[in-house]
Amino acid sequence: MDYVSALLPPAVMAVFFIGVIRVIVKTQGGANKTKEDAAVDAALARAQGSRPAPENEA
């Protein structure tokens, strides 16, 4: 029975890992893609807006 207790944690981790990967793959694209793209665009715009203007050294 020691082998069962030794194999159970990796098996459970593998099942959860596969589940996480499936959720990630399923949520890519579709209606969620436009929301995610808009969120990224907004974050980039905020980052660009808060960055000081480069000074000309020449």
Secondary structure as UniProt FT lines:
FT   HELIX           2..26
FT   HELIX           31..50
//
